[in-house]
Amino acid sequence: MSDAPIKLPDIATVSLGASLGWLAKGWRDFLSAPIQCLIYGILLTGASAAIATLLYLGGALNSILILLGGFLLLGPVIGMGLYEAGRQLELGQTPSVRSMVLVKSALRPDLAYLGLALFLIYEFWVGIAHIVYGLSTSRLYKTPQEFLTFMFTDPSGQMMAGIGTLIGGAIAFLAFTLVVVSAPMLLDRKTDVFIATVTSVRAVLSNKAAMLVWAMLIVCLIGLGIATAFIGLIVIFPVIGLASWHAYRELVPASPQPTAK
């Protein structure tokens, strides 16, 4: 066995407003393959809206908020097809819907481990959310109006919203730190999940303010998409996914140029 030290890739320092440049590049990529990206967005949005509808019809309004939190936590893995589209566009190729939905290079154990880690973080968030909700009220609200009235006008509801936001935000940023670079890096490079995750953490710690802005921008955009009854996510999620590819390429400049697969 080799005793050579593990060589971690260098991390670039980016400007505070770098995320705006990543979004601009993501939008440019979206316009380069609009039909493929829209279909991907429709598939994702349709699944999310269907789950939310089932929860609403079942009277589990509090679970809808948990679902939205999970959307943010699991988004980086769901977006693998968009990283693949970004990689192909960088090569001057035109991505197909098939190549985005069935990403061959994503079928590897390291990505499965990363997905499992995110799922466990999500399950932890679900448990915490139910505890916070259970300590705040014993009622099950049947309509959005009743639930929102409780959350914004009742002191217990306001406390629930405040504590839930703080805890959920901390968990979401932890997940973001672990995967913002590691997910596209595992797609792009032959590396293991440990090196990819450490690289992701180093990228965030080296650019704390810029990455906090990027994380908050993602949350705001996703929130905007959800506020439009999920319709806005058809465009917003693909743009964010494509922008995330450019974020990775800029944050890890030592990564090799992608090759055709």
N, C-alpha and C positions, 0 to 999 in steps of 0.2 A: 504493500500500500504506500502511496505517495505521502510524504510529510510536508509537501509544499503548502504554504499558507493560502487560504482562500482569497482570491482577488475580487474585491467588491468594486462595482463600477463607480466612476466619479459622479458626483452630483453637481448640477449647475445651480447657480444662484439667479433667481428670476426677479423681475420687478414686481412691485405691488399690484400693478394693473395687468400683469401677464395674462390673467384669466380672460380679459376682454379680447386679447389677441387670439387665444385658443378658441373662443366662441366664434370669432370672425372666420377663422380657418375651418371650424366645424360647419358653419353656414355655407362656406364656399364648397366644401365637400358634399354637403347635402344637395346643393344645386347641381353638382356634377353627376349625381345619381339619385334624382328626386323620386322616381317611381319605386326603386328598390327600397329606399329609406322610408318612404311613406307606407309601403306594404309592411315593412318591419315594425314601424310605429303603430300601424293599425292592429297587427297581431298582438303586440304587447298591450296596447290600450284596451283592446277588446277583452282580453283575459282579465285585466285589472278591473274593468268596469263590470264584468260578469260576476266576479267574486264580491265586489262591493255591493252589487244589487242583491245577491243572495243573502249577504249579511243583513242588508236593510230589510228585506222581506222577512227575514227570520227574527227581526227585532233586536239584533245584536249591534246597535249603533256604536257602542264603545269599541267593538272589535274592528270597526271600519278605521278608526284612528290608529289602531295597532297595525292594521294592514298597510296604511299609508307610511307608517314608520318602517315597516318591513320593506316597502318599495324602495326607500332610500338606502336601507342596509344592503339589500340584495341586488340593487341596480348595477353595480360594477360587473357582476357575473352575468346578469341578464344581457348586458351590453356587449358581450364577446363578439357577436356578429357585426357590431358597429366598429369595433377595433379592427376586425378583419377587413371591413369595407375601407377603413382609413388606410390600412396597410396596402391594399390593392390600388387604391387611388394614388398613393405615394409612388407606386411602381409604374403609374401610367396606365393601369388596367381598369376595366369597368367591372365592378362587383355585380354578381348576380344574387337574386333572392335566395337561391339554393345554397350558394357559398356562404351567405350570411346566416342562414338558419342552421345549416349543417357545417359548422366550422371544424374541419378535420383535425387541425392542430390543437383544438381545445379538448380533444378526447385523450387526455393523459392524466395519470394519477395526481400530479402536482396541482392541477386546476381543480380536481375533485376534492383534494385536501383543503384548498382555499375556499371552495364553495361550502364544504362542511363547517369550516371555522365560522364563516358568515352566518350559516344556518344556526349554529349553536349560540352565536351572539344574538341573533334574532329571537331565538327561543328564550334566552335570558331576558331580553327586552319585553317579550310577551308576558313572562311571569311577573316582572316588576310592574308592568302596566296594569295587570289585573289586581295586584296587591294595592296599588295606589287608588284604583277605581273602587275596590271593595272597602277601603278605609274611608273613602269620601262619601259614599252613598250606598244604600241597600236597594235602591230602586232600579228597575230596568226601563229605560225611556224608549217609547215605541215610535216616536216621530223625531225627525231632526230638530224641529222647533223646540220640543220639550228638552231635548238634550242640550241644545245650544243655550237655551234660557237658563238651565241649571248651571252650565259651565261658565257663563258670563255674568250672571246676576246673583247667584247663590254663593256666599262666602266659601262653602265647602267645595263648590264647583270651581271657583277661582283658584283655591288652594290646589285642587287636583290638577288643573291646567298648568299652574306655575311649576309644581313639583314634577309633573310628567314631562314638561318641556325641558326642564333642566336635566333630568336624568336621561331622557331620550336623546337630547342634544349631545350629552357627553358620550353615550353609547354609540350614537351615529358617527361622531367625530373619531372615535376609536376605530370603528370599522373603516371609515374613510382613510384614516392614516395607514391602515394595514393593506388596503387594496388599491388606492388611487394610482399607484405605479405598478404594483405586483401583478394585477390582472392583465393589463396589456403587455407587460414584460414577459409573462409566462407564455403568452400567445406568440410573441415576437422572437424570443430567444430560447435556446436549449439550456435552461438553468433550472434549479430546483426551487420549491416553494419557500424554503428558508432564506435563500439569497434574495429572492424576489421580494419577500416581505420585509426583510431587513433594509433593502434598498428603498422600499416605499416609505418606511418609517424615517430613514435618513433624509429622504427628499422633503418630507413634511417638516422635520425638525430644522433643516437647513433653510427653509423658506416659510417660517411659521406664519407671518402676517399674510403673505401672498396666498398660501394654501388655505388659510382661514377665510380669506375673501372668496376663493374658488369654492370652498365648501358651502358658504352662505349663499353664493350666487346659484349654486345647484339647487339648494333647498328652496330658494325663492322662485326659481323657474319651474321646478316640479310642483310647488304649491300653486303657481299660476295655472299650470296645466290641469291640475286637479280641480281648481276653482271653476274651470270652464266645462265641468261635467266630464272630465277626462279627455275631451276633444283636443285640447291644446297639446296634450302629450304626444299626439300623433306626429307632430313636428318637433316639439321640444326635446323629447327623449332622444331621437336620432341625432339632433344637433349636439346635445350634451355628450353623447357617446363618441361622436366623431371628434369633438373638441378634446375629450379625455385622451384620445390617441395622441393628439398633438401636444397635450400637456406632458405625457410620458416621454415623447421624443425630445422635448425641450429640457425636461428635468434630468434626463439620463442621456446626455449627448454622446457618451462613450459607447452607447449601445450600437451594435452593427447596423448598417443599413439593411432594411428588410430585403429578403430574396424571394423570388417567385416560388410558390409551393404547388 
